[in-house]
């Protein structure tokens, strides 16, 4: 859903999606200010401005109508040069991170442990300070005892003017009274006699500098201190650890060309900004560990009664799996309470939704020429007030939406909103900031009167569920999705006929439906022979709009002729008609 940002940087930019008219169910119903949506794709092809939440006041992206949304290629050789370069840069960053084990690096210690370590360090500081003072004192004694007074006096004479004779005599008397150093202090790396000889040489010729004298003192002091323990250096011969292995949606990163398809999703979600895409990838990998996705896939979350709330059903005309979301089902108070009555149940719903997404993704083909996106159909039927007043549902769906947006980039090829009520555009404005410009470019809106017609633009009628105007329904049927259907239009205040010619003895089977019905329907057989009698198969009757049924019938033909279906539309609205037929051997 997870789908995204501003316009991609590629030269072949995507066309912005069609937005179907938001038709109010009653002309007299006042409408609030709506999202700028073109009335119909047939009326105008000129671009209309749209200001999104994600844009600044100075930026406005033009929104144009388009009859279809063309996905970008996942074949690397077909990408523009800037996008190929971005992909290579991202792959290098991922490889470096795998080599350094950055994806599985342990998290920093919690604050509590850090405070304990700090407390231990503070406790140890006084003891360390005392030891350092003792070492400094011992070093000073060693230096004073080992280096003759004449050497120290020479050093002082270089820095300062020579003191008065009385002061010199006083210092010499104090030094004479100083007891000789303990034998343990005389363990320098250089014998004390040698140091004394050096100091004496300085006194004799006066050619030594102050720096050399200081160096002598430092050497003696350092030698007096015990040597520090030397840490064992890492062996240069030890081989570096192998790169870590990280998989996402069952695809190992950088293992093959399928990994390129995944990395392109992150790049497109971040407008081909390599560093941003890499940061998002690391964030998603970390979230998947935190959310325990691998365990979630094995978790049993059946029995929640949500099978008709979110479900997959067939594919669109381009082969994308179609996922239907019918949140109007939560008008059932029992289902609502079982799903959202407390925080634990809401979290379970959230886990169920993520698990559903993960299982659906595992059925996708991540090869460069495969199908790796969905078509989402959002049914808003029976939802007036559903999002606005049911706080728990709004909170749960917004949380799920945010997780899908952040962690499942570029998985939606198109998002079709059907049965859109008059108030929905105002609500859409409220949640507009949750979507990126790229995601919103895939949105399509259709009111109740045009929902089926809009779906038929992207999905063939035989694969659209019967509740949405199609012919697909559960149970044993005469027809399957392998039997193609034909679309037609019944004009207002006219009779429309369909003919099925038959040239031999056979059993003709047909099924038909008018979206919304409210028309009269009848069927008859007309023989080809002159003077033959027309046989009424089904007497003309009016089918109410509330029925929303598919009419199925058959007729055993004994001679050449034709079966004629008649649809009498006396309303002022055009009607969408879908039908199909086939012959079966006659018994």
N, C-alpha and C positions, 0 to 999 in steps of 0.2 A: 503495500500500500504505500511500500513503503516506497515510495516512491519519491522533495525533490527541489530544484532552485530556479534560478532565472533561465533565460534562453540558453541552449547549449552553444558552445563556441564553434561548433562545426559549421562548415560552409553550407551544408545541406540541412538547413534548420527545419524543424518540424512545423507542419501546418497546425494552426490552433484549431481545436475541436469544434465540432458543430454543437450548437446549443439550441435545442428545440424549444418551441414556444411553450411558455408556462400558461396554459389555458385555464382560466378559472372555471369552475364547474357551473357558476351562475354569472351571467353577464352583469347583474345588478349588484353583485357583492363588491364592496370597496376593497381595493388592494393597497397594501403598504408599498413603500418604496422598495423596489426589487433590485436584484443583481442585474447589471446590464446584460441581457440575454436577447439575441436576435429573435424576431418573431418566428420566422421559418427560414429554412435554407433555400426555399424556392423564390422568396420575394426579393432578396438583395444579396449581392456578393461583395459589396463594398465593406471595407473594414470599419469597425466601430470601436471607439476608445473604451478601455476598461481600466479602472484604477484599483490595484490590489493592495491588501494590507501590507504585504512584504515590500512594496516599493516606497521610495522616498517621495516627498512632495514634488520633487523635480522630475522624477522618472514616471513615465506612463507608457505601458506596453500596449500596442495596438492589438485588438482582438479581431480576427477575421473569421468568416464562416468557411467551413470546409466540409465536403460531403463524406470524407473519410479521414482517418488518422493513420499515417504511415509510420510504422516503427523504424527506428534506425537499425542499420545492419550491425551484427555482432562479428562479422568476418573482418579480421584485422587488416587484410589487404585492401578492403573496401573503405576503410576509414580515411578521413582527411589526414594530411601529414601532421598537423598539430595534435590531433587526437591519438595518432600512433605514437608520437613522441611522449605524450602524457602517459600513455599506457606503459611504455618502456620505463619511464621514470618511476612510476608507481611499482612496477614489478621489482625494480632495483631496491626501492625502499623496503618492500616486503621481504626480499631475500636477505637484506642486511638485518632486518628484525628477526628473521628466523635463525640466522647465524648467531645472533646475540641472545637468543631465547627471550626476546622482549615480550612475546605474546603470552608466555607462561611464567614470566618473572613473578616471584611472590610479592604480594602487596606489602606496603610499609607496615611496620608494627603498629598496633593500636596505641592510642594516646596513653592508656593506663601503663603499658609496659615502658613506654618512653619516660614517663614520670618516675617509675621505679628505678630505671637506669640513671636518671638524673640525680635522684636522691642518693643512690649508692656512690655516684661520683662525688657529690658534695660531702658525703661522710668520709670518703677516702682522702679528700683534699688536705685536711689538717695533718694526717699522718705523713702524707707525701711531703708536705711543707717542712715538717720536723726533720725528716730524713735528709731533705735537700740542705737544710740549715747545718746539720751535722757534717754533711759532706763538704759544704763550703768552709766550715770551721776547720775541718781536718786539712783541707787543701791549703788554707791560709797558714796553718801552723807548719805544714810541710814546707811551704815556700819560704816562710820566714826563717825556719830552722836550717834549711838546706842552703839557701843563698846567703852568702856573707853580707854583713852589714855594709861593707864597703861598696858592694854592687848596688844595693838599694840606695845608698847615699849618692852614688854616681848618677843613677836614674833621676833622683830628685833634683840633682844639681843641674841636669839638662833642662828640666821643666821650669825650675824656679831659680831665683838668685840664691847663692850659698847662704845658709843661715849663720847667725852669729856664733863665734867660737864657744861661748857658754852653752848655747843650745846644743851644739854638736857634742860637747863633752857629756851633757846630761843624757842625750840619746844613747851614746856609747855605753854609759854606766847602766842604763835600763836594759840594754841588750845583753850586757855581760851577766846581769842578774837572771836573765831568762834561762830556764833549765834546758838541758840538751833534749832533743826530740827522742821519742821512743823508737826502738829499732824497727817496729812495724811500719813506721812512716817512711823509712828509707828504703822503699821498694820501687823506685822509679825505673823506667826502662833505660835510663842513662844514669850511670853511677854519680853519686853526689860529688865525688872527688873531681869528676870531669867537669861538672857544672861549676865547682869552685875554681877550677883552673881557668875556665872561660871567663868567669867574673873577674878573676885576678888579671887576666890579660887585658881586659877592658880598662882596669885601673892603671895598668902600667903604661900602655901606649896611648890610651884615650882616643883610639880611632874607631871604636865601636859606636854604633848609633843607638838611639833610644829604642827603635823598633826591634833591633836584635836583642836588646836586654829584655824587652817585654816578651819576645818569643821564647827566651830561655825560661822565664818565670812560668809561662803558660804550659810549656812542655813538662816541667816538673810537677805542676798542679794536676795536669791531666793524668800523668803517670801515677800519681798517688791514689787517684780514684779507682775503684774496682772496675774492670772492663764490663761493658754492657753486653748482655746475651745477644748473639747474632742469630737472627731468624733464618730458618732454612729457606733458601730460594727455591722457587719452583723449577723443576727440572725442565731444561729446554727441550729435551727429547720427548716429553709428554705430548701426544697429539691433541689438538683442540677438540672439544666435544662436537659431535655431529649436529647439523641444523635441526631444530625442532620441527615437528610435523603438526600442522594446524589445518583442520578441515572445517568447512562451513557449508551447511545444507548438504552434507555428504560428499562434498567435493574438496580434495586436498589442495591447498593453495600452491600454485606454481607447479603442480604435477603435470598438467597437460593443458590443451587449448580450452577446456571447460573452465579452467581457472581464469582465463582471459575474459570470458563472458561475465563471470562474477565481478571481476575487478572493473569492468566497464560499467556495471551497474552503480558502483560507488563513485566512479568518475562522473557519470552523468548526473547523479544525485547532487554532486558538488560542482557542477558546471565546469568539469575538467580541471579543477584546481587540485593539483596533485597532493599537496600537503594536507588540504582539507579532506580529500578522499581517504588518504592514509589514516588520518586521525579518526575518521568515521569508522573505518575498517577495524582499527584497534578497539574502538569503543564497542562495536558490535560483538567482537570476539569476547571481550571482557563481560559484556552483558549476558551472553549466552552461557558463560560459565556460572555467573551469579544466579541466573534463572534456572540452571540445571536442565538445559534443553534435552540432553541425552536421556536423562531420567524421565523428563516430561513425556517424551515420545512413548515410553513404556507404561506410563500411568493410565489406569483405567478410569476414564471420566465419562463412561456411558451412563445412561439412565437419567440424564438431566432433562430430557425432553426438549432438547434444543435442535433436534435433527431437521426440523422444518423452519428454523430461524435462520441458520446459515448452512448452505449446502451447495455442492457442485452438481451441475446437470448439463451433460453434453458439451458441445464446443461451438464456437462461432464460425463464420464463413472462412476464416483464415486458420482455423485449427486451435485457437486459444481455448483452454477450459473456461467454462462460464460458472461463476460463483454467484449465487442468489442470496440476498440478505433481506429477510422479511421481518422487520422489527414490529410490524403491526400485530404479530402473534402475541406480543406481550400485553395486548388488551385483555387477554385471559388472566384474570386476577390471580388464579392459583399458580399458573406458570410464573407470573411476575414475582409473587411472594417466595416461591421455591428457588428463585434465581437471585433476588436482590434484597431479601428481607434483613440480612445482616452482613457484616464485613467478610466473614468466612465464605459465605455463599457468593458474594461478589468476586472475591479472589478466585474462587473455583471457576466462575464464569470466565474470568480473565485467562486463567490457565487453559481452560477448554478452548477458548478462541485462538490462543497462541498455538496450542497443540494442533488444532484444525489447520492453521496456516502452515505449520511445519510439515504435516503429512501431505498436504496438497502440493507443497514445493517439491517434495521427494518424487512426485510423479511427473515433474517437468523434465524436459530435455535440454541440458545446458551445452549441447554442442553448438558451434557457431551458426549453423543453419537450422537449429532446432527451435522449439517453442518453449520459451522460459518466462512467459508472463501470462496473466489472467485477464479476463474481462469480468468486471464486477457489475452486477445489477442490483441496485438499491431500490427496494419496493417500499414506497411511503404510504401505501394504502392503509386506511384506518388509523392514520397517525396524527391527525390534528390534535395538538396539545400534548402529544406523546412525549416529545423531547422537552417541551417547555415546562411542563408541570410535574413530570415524574423524575424527581431529582436523582434517584438511585440509578435509573437507566441512563440518564445523561452522564452521570459521573463514570459509570462503568464503560460506556461506549467511548467517552472521551479518553479515558485511560488506555483502552484497547487501541484506539485510533493513534494515540501518541506513540505507543510502543511499536505499532506497525509502521508508522511514519519514520521512526528513528532507526529501526533495526531491520527493515525489509525494503531496501531501496529499489525503485524501478521494477516492481513486480506487477504493476497494473498497466495493461495496454490501453484500456478504456474503462471509464466508470459511467454507467448509464443510470440516471435517476428516473424512475417511472412512477406514475400515479402521484405526481408532485402536487400537493395542495397549494392553495393560493398564498398561504402564509409562509411557505417554506423558504422562499428567497430571503425574507427578513431573517430567518434563523440561520440561513447559510452565511449571511453577512456576519453574524455573531461568531461563527466558527471559521471564518475565512482565513484568519491568521494561522490556523493549524496546518494549512496546506501551502506548498510551495507553488510558484508560478508554473513550474513544469507539470506538477500534478494537476493543477486546475485546468491546464490546457487540454486535458483528456476527459473533462467532464461533459456530459450530455444530459439535458433536462427535458422531460416530456410530461405534459399533463395527462390526466386519466384518459381523455378521449383520443390521445395519440400515442399511448404507451406501446400498444401492440405494433403499430405501424413503425414506430421508432426501433423497436427490437428487431423487426424484420429487416432493417437496414444492415444489421450486423450478424444476425442469426437466422438461419433458414426456418420457416414456420414449422417444419416437421420436428425440429429440435427445440422449439420453444415450449415450455410447459403449458398445459391447457389453461391453467388459471391466468396466464398472461396473454391469451389470444392465440396460442399455437395449437398444434395437433398432438404433442407428446404427452402421453398419460401412462399411468401405471397399469399393470395387469396385462393379460393376454389380449392382443388386438389383431385385427386383420392386417394392419399396416405396421411397418417398423420405420426407423429413421433412414433405412436404406431405400425406402420408397419416396421419391421426391414429390413435393407438393407444388402447386401453381398458385401464384398470387394474382388477384384481380380486384377491380374496384366496381362497386355498384353505385351508380350516380343517383342523386336525389330525384324522387318522384318519377322513377323509371322502373321498368321490368328488365331484368338481366337474365339471360339464359346461357346454360352451358350444355354442350352436346358431347356425348361419348359414342362415336360410331362403332358398330359391331358388324362384322362381315361373315361370321360363322357361328355355329352353335357353341355357346360358351356360357360361363357364369360371370357376369360383370359385378364387381364390388367397387363401391365408392364411399367417400366420406367428405364432408364439407362443413364449413362453419363461416358465419359472418360475425366479425368482431363487434360485439355489442348487440347483435341481432336486431330486434324490433322491426323485422321484415317478415313477409309471408314467403313460405317455401312449399314447393310441390315438385313431384317427379312423375314422368310418364314415358312410355315406350312408343315410338313411332316406327312402324315397319317401312321398309324401302319399297315394297311391292305396291303398285297402284291399287287403290280400292281397299287397302288394308285398314284395319281398325286400330285407332290409337288406344293403348291400354294405360289406364291411370295406375301408377305404382304407389304413389303417395298423394293423397288429396291435399290440395293447398291449405295451409294452416299458418297462423301467425305464431312466430317464435318470439317470446318476450326477451327483453334485454337481460332480465335477471337470470335466465336459464344458462346462458354462457356454455352451451353444450356443443359437442361435435355430433353431427348427424351422420350415421353410418347405415348403409343399406346395400342390398344386392338384388340382382334380377337375372333369372335364367333365360337367356335368349335362345329361341328356337329357329329363328330365321334372321336374315340380314336386316338391319335397321339402325336405330340410334336411341339412346336413352337421353332424355332432355330434362335438365334441372332448371327450375324457374325461381328467381328471387325477385320479389316485388317490394321495392323500397319506396314507401309513400312518405317518408320523412324528408326533412329539408337538409339532411346531412348525408354526405357520401359515406359509404360503408366499405370496409376492407373485407374481402372474401378470399379464403384459401380452400383449396380442394385437391383431391387426387383420386385416381382410380387404377384398377388393374383387373385382369381377367384370370379366371381359374378354370381348370378343366371341368366340364359339365358332367355330372354323374349319369 
